[in-house]
Amino acid sequence: MSGWLAIAGLGPGGQALVTPQVAAALEAASDVVGYFPYVDRVPVRAGQARHASDNREELARARHALALAASGRGVVVVSSGDPGVFAMASAVCEALEHGPAAWGDVEVQVLPGITAMLAASARAGAPLGHDFCAINLSDNLKPWTLIERRLRLAVEADFAIALYNPRSRSRPEGFARTLAVLREVCTDDRLILFARAVSTPDEHLEVVPLGAAHAEMADMRTVVIIGSSLTRLLQRPAGALLYTPRATPGVAP
Amino acid sequence: MSGWLAIAGLGPGGQALVTPQVAAALEAASDVVGYFPYVDRVPVRAGQARHASDNREELARARHALALAASGRGVVVVSSGDPGVFAMASAVCEALEHGPAAWGDVEVQVLPGITAMLAASARAGAPLGHDFCAINLSDNLKPWTLIERRLRLAVEADFAIALYNPRSRSRPEGFARTLAVLREVCTDDRLILFARAVSTPDEHLEVVPLGAAHAEMADMRTVVIIGSSLTRLLQRPAGALLYTPRATPGVAP
């Protein structure tokens, strides 16, 4: 008899950003599976098993969760943000594709969450209010040449660009390279948002022009948004707003 | 004395996808402002004023909301999905930038929501599990030439591509043109997700290869996701999953 598996997005951190759908799945689960800081965000419940694992263990974690569900358990795999954006939903699909036939009957659902770039954008204003893209800067699973190619094409398309996983201890160089690429193709006044740990007590936001940006402004809890050529910073007494207008020049809004 | 303005995302439709943060703001508001089908989604409360307006009235609606807040009211502007993605947050910033100095003291907050592409992605599997972009196909506020240029660059970058506002009665041609551009630069087996009214009783999802796609598959309640070259459809007894692997070929996950 097969159980079920839900891959749930916990949002960026604050409880007020967890959807009722995800809260209900966590209530119903017999098992919660995930990277340990995300499992730590789930309230402890009597009788509910918790399986916390380390980073970079995504496929093993997915297989473990599927095996539990196939044995009849109700399993929630927790991701930060949205599980479909550089998180566990793809890893579970990969594990399913290459897993035993018995997993074919497990009911799998993805429960969306507030992803980091949208939480960051909301806190800053509306920098993603026009066309944009999202690039994972981790080169664990793709070559750096592809990342750099995408960055150049994204700037050519004049997208605002959300950068996930800009910098970690194991990958200290990538974000410095990213800034170097941007300096080749953008002017120094291009606006950049560094948004760290949005909706948590550690939240910190900073907007700087490219000319003043340096790699140490990002860490593994930061999402970075590079504005498009039209993104602007509106100064006002109640607080500045970073936003990208809906219209391109010459088109009346 | 100034009031406050929150620009809140109601998510794609289902109540279980409205964040507690947004629900609390709607509880606290004296006034709810928005496009009428979105205002209709807010439960009626005694003593709370409702201001519903038509589509394409975004700037006028933003000004109205700011004037109410500046007069001391607590105002929530409601958007479907996330207010920062092709919705009201940028319109409010534009209205502020060009509005009277008295609006400078109004406290403005953007409250994120589950945007259509992430709700659609979750229902289908994980098509946005690798790098992706979001393009608004409406050419009301930008020229078609720019949209087409972005489409071509997005395919060149091998992003998965989420297309918002693919087709409406006033713009019947754009999405057909989009498919024609895609047919020039992608092979016929490129997978496309049409996701209509996700999380509502009218929900309908369909995955077809580009060769079988036609413009009438989309309407104004549809978000379209064009897979990257790596996006695949995993058939399984418990239901198919559309997903983009995390790794590029040759890189071990």
Boltz contact constraints between the chains, C-beta under 6 A:
constraints:
  - contact:
      token1: [A, 16]
      token2: [B, 20]
      max_distance: 6.0
  - contact:
      token1: [A, 16]
      token2: [B, 21]
      max_distance: 6.0
  - contact:
      token1: [A, 17]
      token2: [B, 19]
      max_distance: 6.0
  - contact:
      token1: [A, 17]
      token2: [B, 21]
      max_distance: 6.0
  - contact:
      token1: [A, 19]
      token2: [B, 17]
      max_distance: 6.0
  - contact:
      token1: [A, 19]
      token2: [B, 19]
      max_distance: 6.0
  - contact:
      token1: [A, 20]
      token2: [B, 16]
      max_distance: 6.0
  - contact:
      token1: [A, 21]
      token2: [B, 16]
      max_distance: 6.0
  - contact:
      token1: [A, 21]
      token2: [B, 17]
      max_distance: 6.0
  - contact:
      token1: [A, 59]
      token2: [B, 253]
      max_distance: 6.0
  - contact:
      token1: [A, 82]
      token2: [B, 118]
      max_distance: 6.0
  - contact:
      token1: [A, 84]
      token2: [B, 121]
      max_distance: 6.0
  - contact:
      token1: [A, 84]
      token2: [B, 122]
      max_distance: 6.0
  - contact:
      token1: [A, 84]
      token2: [B, 126]
      max_distance: 6.0
  - contact:
      token1: [A, 84]
      token2: [B, 128]
      max_distance: 6.0
  - contact:
      token1: [A, 84]
      token2: [B, 129]
      max_distance: 6.0
  - contact:
      token1: [A, 89]
      token2: [B, 126]
      max_distance: 6.0
  - contact:
      token1: [A, 89]
      token2: [B, 129]
      max_distance: 6.0
  - contact:
      token1: [A, 90]
      token2: [B, 126]
      max_distance: 6.0
  - contact:
      token1: [A, 90]
      token2: [B, 129]
      max_distance: 6.0
  - contact:
      token1: [A, 90]
      token2: [B, 243]
      max_distance: 6.0
  - contact:
      token1: [A, 90]
      token2: [B, 246]
      max_distance: 6.0
  - contact:
      token1: [A, 93]
      token2: [B, 125]
      max_distance: 6.0
  - contact:
      token1: [A, 93]
      token2: [B, 126]
      max_distance: 6.0
  - contact:
      token1: [A, 93]
      token2: [B, 241]
      max_distance: 6.0
  - contact:
      token1: [A, 93]
      token2: [B, 243]
      max_distance: 6.0
  - contact:
      token1: [A, 94]
      token2: [B, 245]
      max_distance: 6.0
  - contact:
      token1: [A, 97]
      token2: [B, 234]
      max_distance: 6.0
  - contact:
      token1: [A, 104]
      token2: [B, 236]
      max_distance: 6.0
  - contact:
      token1: [A, 104]
      token2: [B, 237]
      max_distance: 6.0
  - contact:
      token1: [A, 105]
      token2: [B, 237]
      max_distance: 6.0
  - contact:
      token1: [A, 105]
      token2: [B, 238]
      max_distance: 6.0
  - contact:
      token1: [A, 107]
      token2: [B, 238]
      max_distance: 6.0
  - contact:
      token1: [A, 110]
      token2: [B, 122]
      max_distance: 6.0
  - contact:
      token1: [A, 112]
      token2: [B, 114]
      max_distance: 6.0
  - contact:
      token1: [A, 112]
      token2: [B, 118]
      max_distance: 6.0
  - contact:
      token1: [A, 112]
      token2: [B, 119]
      max_distance: 6.0
  - contact:
      token1: [A, 112]
      token2: [B, 122]
      max_distance: 6.0
  - contact:
      token1: [A, 114]
      token2: [B, 112]
      max_distance: 6.0
  - contact:
      token1: [A, 118]
      token2: [B, 82]
      max_distance: 6.0
  - contact:
      token1: [A, 118]
      token2: [B, 112]
      max_distance: 6.0
  - contact:
      token1: [A, 119]
      token2: [B, 112]
      max_distance: 6.0
  - contact:
      token1: [A, 121]
      token2: [B, 84]
      max_distance: 6.0
  - contact:
      token1: [A, 122]
      token2: [B, 84]
      max_distance: 6.0
  - contact:
      token1: [A, 122]
      token2: [B, 110]
      max_distance: 6.0
  - contact:
      token1: [A, 122]
      token2: [B, 112]
      max_distance: 6.0
  - contact:
      token1: [A, 125]
      token2: [B, 93]
      max_distance: 6.0
  - contact:
      token1: [A, 126]
      token2: [B, 84]
      max_distance: 6.0
  - contact:
      token1: [A, 126]
      token2: [B, 89]
      max_distance: 6.0
  - contact:
      token1: [A, 126]
      token2: [B, 90]
      max_distance: 6.0
  - contact:
      token1: [A, 126]
      token2: [B, 93]
      max_distance: 6.0
  - contact:
      token1: [A, 128]
      token2: [B, 84]
      max_distance: 6.0
  - contact:
      token1: [A, 129]
      token2: [B, 84]
      max_distance: 6.0
  - contact:
      token1: [A, 129]
      token2: [B, 89]
      max_distance: 6.0
  - contact:
      token1: [A, 129]
      token2: [B, 90]
      max_distance: 6.0
  - contact:
      token1: [A, 131]
      token2: [B, 135]
      max_distance: 6.0
  - contact:
      token1: [A, 131]
      token2: [B, 150]
      max_distance: 6.0
  - contact:
      token1: [A, 132]
      token2: [B, 134]
      max_distance: 6.0
  - contact:
      token1: [A, 133]
      token2: [B, 133]
      max_distance: 6.0
  - contact:
      token1: [A, 134]
      token2: [B, 132]
      max_distance: 6.0
  - contact:
      token1: [A, 135]
      token2: [B, 131]
      max_distance: 6.0
  - contact:
      token1: [A, 141]
      token2: [B, 246]
      max_distance: 6.0
  - contact:
      token1: [A, 141]
      token2: [B, 247]
      max_distance: 6.0
  - contact:
      token1: [A, 141]
      token2: [B, 251]
      max_distance: 6.0
  - contact:
      token1: [A, 142]
      token2: [B, 248]
      max_distance: 6.0
  - contact:
      token1: [A, 142]
      token2: [B, 251]
      max_distance: 6.0
  - contact:
      token1: [A, 150]
      token2: [B, 131]
      max_distance: 6.0
  - contact:
      token1: [A, 150]
      token2: [B, 157]
      max_distance: 6.0
  - contact:
      token1: [A, 153]
      token2: [B, 153]
      max_distance: 6.0
  - contact:
      token1: [A, 153]
      token2: [B, 156]
      max_distance: 6.0
  - contact:
      token1: [A, 153]
      token2: [B, 157]
      max_distance: 6.0
  - contact:
      token1: [A, 156]
      token2: [B, 153]
      max_distance: 6.0
  - contact:
      token1: [A, 157]
      token2: [B, 150]
      max_distance: 6.0
  - contact:
      token1: [A, 157]
      token2: [B, 153]
      max_distance: 6.0
  - contact:
      token1: [A, 234]
      token2: [B, 97]
      max_distance: 6.0
  - contact:
      token1: [A, 236]
      token2: [B, 104]
      max_distance: 6.0
  - contact:
      token1: [A, 237]
      token2: [B, 104]
      max_distance: 6.0
  - contact:
      token1: [A, 237]
      token2: [B, 105]
      max_distance: 6.0
  - contact:
      token1: [A, 238]
      token2: [B, 105]
      max_distance: 6.0
  - contact:
      token1: [A, 238]
      token2: [B, 107]
      max_distance: 6.0
  - contact:
      token1: [A, 241]
      token2: [B, 93]
      max_distance: 6.0
  - contact:
      token1: [A, 243]
      token2: [B, 90]
      max_distance: 6.0
  - contact:
      token1: [A, 243]
      token2: [B, 93]
      max_distance: 6.0
  - contact:
      token1: [A, 245]
      token2: [B, 94]
      max_distance: 6.0
  - contact:
      token1: [A, 246]
      token2: [B, 90]
      max_distance: 6.0
  - contact:
      token1: [A, 246]
      token2: [B, 141]
      max_distance: 6.0
  - contact:
      token1: [A, 247]
      token2: [B, 141]
      max_distance: 6.0
  - contact:
      token1: [A, 248]
      token2: [B, 142]
      max_distance: 6.0
  - contact:
      token1: [A, 251]
      token2: [B, 141]
      max_distance: 6.0
  - contact:
      token1: [A, 251]
      token2: [B, 142]
      max_distance: 6.0
  - contact:
      token1: [A, 253]
      token2: [B, 59]
      max_distance: 6.0
